[in-house]
C-alpha cells in the first residue's frame, strides 16, 4: 500500500533535492595558503573544482607543501601564469602554519625542479603554460620522471580542454624571468654571475569556463591592460575574478579596484597576491592593502582564507563558504 506524502514532508523533500542540485552545480574554490583560516603574505595557490569533479591547481607557489600536501587531492591540470619563484615554487613550508602569517617559514627548497614540476609529475597532471615556457617545462617534467606530453602550450588566444573545462590564455602585463636557481651547470652559473634571468616569453593569465556556466578570470601578476576590458569582459564576460592587489610589482589596491570596477566588471572578486598579513583570526585587518581594495571596489571582495572552500553559482555569486 502506497502511503501519501504529507504536504510539509513533500515540501521538505523537494527543498532538499533542489538544494542538493544547486550544490552539485557550484564551482568550488579552495585557497591553499600558509596558515589555516587566514590570508597571508605568500598566498597565491587555489584549487578550482568543476561540478563534474575536474580539479585545477592555479599557481602553486610557496604555500603548497610539496606534492604530497593532503590538501591537493586529485589534480587534473596545473595552471602556471609565469615563472617567478613565488608562483612557480622555489621553496615551501616544512609544516602547516610554519612561521608567521606575515613572514611564513618557507625553508624547504624546491629548486632546481620547482614545486610546480614536482606536483605535475606526482599527480600525473597536465601542465598548462604560455609564452615560450612549454619546451622548457617539457624537459623539466620528463627529467623529473613524468612525460613531456603532460605539458601543453596555450598562447594568447589559445585554449585547452581539461575534461570538459575550457582554459583560455589571456595577456598579463608583467615579466617572466626564470631565476638561475631553476637551472643547472655552466648556464646557470653564467646567468647568476651576470645578474640575469632566463627569459621565457610573456607572462599571462587565464580565463576558465566551467560546465555550470561560470567564467573565472585568473589575473596572474599584472598591471592594467586593455585586454581586461576587450577580452576578459567583452569576449568572455567573466563573472568572477581572482585579482592581484599587492602593488610595487603589480597593480596595487586602488589600481586593482579600477580594473574590477571599470574594466572586468565581474559579479564578485577574490583578492590575491596581497603580500601582507591581511587577516587576523580570519577577519580583515584595518589599514591593509586588502582593506583598501575592498573599500574601493564596487563588487563584493572575498577573502581567500586558507583551506576554506567557497562555492560559486553560474553568475559568480558566492553561495557557500564566504
N, C-alpha and C positions, 0 to 999 in steps of 0.2 A: 504494500500500500504506500503510495507516494504522499508524503506529508507536505502541506502548503508552507511556503515561506512567509513568515510574518513580515509586514512592511518594513519595520525598523531593522530587522535582521537582513532582509534583502538589500536595503539601502546601505547597510554596513558592508556587506559583501561586495556590492558594486563599487563603493568608495575605495575599498581595499584593492580591488582589481585595477581601478583607474590609477591609484597611487603607485601600484606595482608597475603598471605600464609606463607611467610617466618617469619613474625612476630608471626603468630599463632604457629609456631614450635619452638619458642625460650623458654628457661628456664629463668624465671625472678627471680632475687635475689635482695632483698631489705634489707639493713642493718638497724637495729633498735637501733641506738646509743643514746647517751645522748644529743647531740647538733646537730641540723639540719644542714646538709651540711658539717659536719666535721667528722674526725676520731679521737676519744678521748680515754682517759685513760682506761675506763671501757668497751669499746665497744667490744662485742662478738656476740651478737644476730643477726641472719639472718633469713629472711623468704625466702624459696625457693619454687617457684611455677612452677609446670609442665604445659606443653601446654594443658593438659586435665583439668586443674583447681585445681588439688590436691596441697595443701599447707602444707609445713613442717616448723616448727619453730625449729631452732638449737640453743641450749644453751641460754636460755632467760636471765640469768644473772641479772645484776642490772640496765639495761637500758630499759627494757620493763616496762612501768609504770603501772603495775597491769594488771589484766585480762581484764579490760575494756579499755586498751590502744587502741584508734581507729586505730592505725597503724596495729594491728594484723589482723583484718578481720576474716574470717573463717580460722580455723586451723584444719587440719585433723590429724596431728601427731606432737608430740613434741619429739625431739631427745636430749637426755642428755648424754654428754660424761663422766662426773664424778660429784661428789657431793660437790666440793669446793664451797664456798658461792658465788664467782664471776661468777659461771656457773649455779649452782642450783637456786640462787636467795635468798640471805639473806635479802636484802633490795633494795629499788628502789627510784627513784626521785619523789618528790612531784608534779612536773610540768615540762613541756618541757624546756630544756636549763637551768635547775636549777644548780647553782654552775658554775664552770668554766670547760672548756674542759679538762684541766689538773687535776682538782680536782672537779668532779661533786658532787652535793649535793644529796646523797642517804640516806636521813634521815627517810624514811618510812620503818618500819620493816616488813618483811615477814616471820619471824620465829614465831612459830616452823613449820608451814606448808611448806613454801617456795613459791617463785614466780612460779616455775615450776608446783607444785601441784595445785596451785590456777588457773593457766591458763588451765591446763589439765581438771580440773573439769568444769570450766566455759565454755570452748569450746567443752566439750564432746569429747575430742580428745583422740587418742591413745598416750600413753607414752612409748617410746622405750628406754630400758636401758640394760646394760650389767652387767658383774661381778656377785655379789650377791645382786644387787640392787632391783630386781623385787619384792621379798616378802615384803621388807621394804616399797616400794612405793605403793604396792597394798593396804596395811593397811592405809598408809597416804592418798591415794586418796579416799578410802572408808570412812574414818573418816571425810574427808572434804566435803562429800556429793556426791561423784562420785561412780563409780563401780570399784571393784577390777579388773575386767576383762579388764578395759581400759589399764592396764599395761601389756606390752609384753616384754619378755626377748629375747635378741639376743646376745648370747655369741660369741666369736671369731669363725669365720667360719659360723655362723648362718645368717639367713636373715629373713626379714619380708616384706610382700607386703602391700603397702598402696595405694589402689585404682589405681593399675597399676604401681606405682612407687616402685622399689625394694630397700630396705635399708639393707646393709650388715654391720656386725660388724667387725672391724679390730683393732689390738692392738695399744696401746699408751704406751709410757714409761714415767710414771709419778706416782702419788699417788692418793689415793681415800678415805681419811679420812673424816668422817662426823662430823662436829662441834656439840658439846653438845647443842648448841643453837637450833638445829632442833629436840631435844628430850625433853621429859617431865619427871618429877618425880625424884626418887632417882637415877636412872641410869644416867640421865643427870648430876645430882649433883656430883656423884662419878667420872665420867669422867672428868668433869671440874676441880674438886679439885685435880685430879691426873695429869692434863695437857695432857689428852689423847683424842683421837677421836675414833669414832666407825668405824671400817674398813669394807668397803662394797665390797671387792674383787677388781680386777684390773680395772683401768680406761680404756677407749677406744676411738676410733674414728669411723668414718663411711665412707663407700663408697655408694653413691646413684646413681642408674641408672634410668634416666628419659626416658619418652616414645619417645622423639625425638632422642634418641641415645646418649645423653650427659651423661658422667660418672664423678661425682664430688667426690673428696676426702676431707673429713672434718676431720682435724687432731686432734681435741680436744686439750688437752695440752700434748705435747710430746717432748721427746728428739729424738736423732737419733735411728732408729730401722731398722733392716734388712728387716722387712716386708714392709717398704715403697718401697723397690725395688721388692721383691719377690711377694708380694701380691698386693699392690696398683698399681704398674706399670705392672708387668708381668702377673698377673692374671686378673686385671680389666682394665688396660690401661687408667687410669683416665686422662681425657683431661683438667680438671680444678681442681685446688687445693685451699683450704682455709687453710692457714698455720700460726700457731702461731710463733711470732718472738720476744717475749718480753725479753728473756734472764733470767738469775738467776734461775728461776724455770722450764724453758723450753728452747728449742733452742733459741739462740739469732739471730740477723740478718744474720751474716755470716754463722752460723751453719744451719739456715733455708734455706739459699741460696744453701748450699751444698745439702740439701735434695731435693730441687727443681731441681737443675742442674744435679745432678748425680744419684739420686735415683728414684724420681717420674717422672721427665721429662714431665710435662704437657705442654699444649699449652700456658696456662696463669695461674696466681696465684693471689688470693685475700689475701692481708696482713690481719692478725688478731692478737688480743691479744698483742698489742704493748706496753700497759701500759704507754702511754705517750700522750701528746698533739701533734699528728703527723701532723696536718694541721692547717692552719690559713686562713680564707676566702676560704676554700675548696682547698687550694694549699698546696702541700707538703712542710714542713719546713726543711730547711737545718740543718744538724747536728743531725738529729733524727735517731733513730734506723730504722724507716721505710725508710728513705732516704738511709741508708747504705744497707738495704735489697734490695731495688730497684737497687742500683748501682752494687751489687754483683750477681744479678740474670740474667740468660740468656734469660728469657722469660718476657713478659710484666707483670709488677706488678700493680695491680689495687687497688685503694684506696676505702675502704668501707665507703663512705660518707653517713652519716645517712639520712634515708628517701628517698634516691635517688636510683631508680631501675635500675639495669643493666640487659641486656638481652644477652644470650649466645646461639650460634648455637650448633649443634651436635658435632663440632670439638673443642669446648672450646674457640672459639673466641668471644670476646665481640662485638656485632653488634649494640648496642644502650646503651646510658646512662653511658658510661665510658669516 
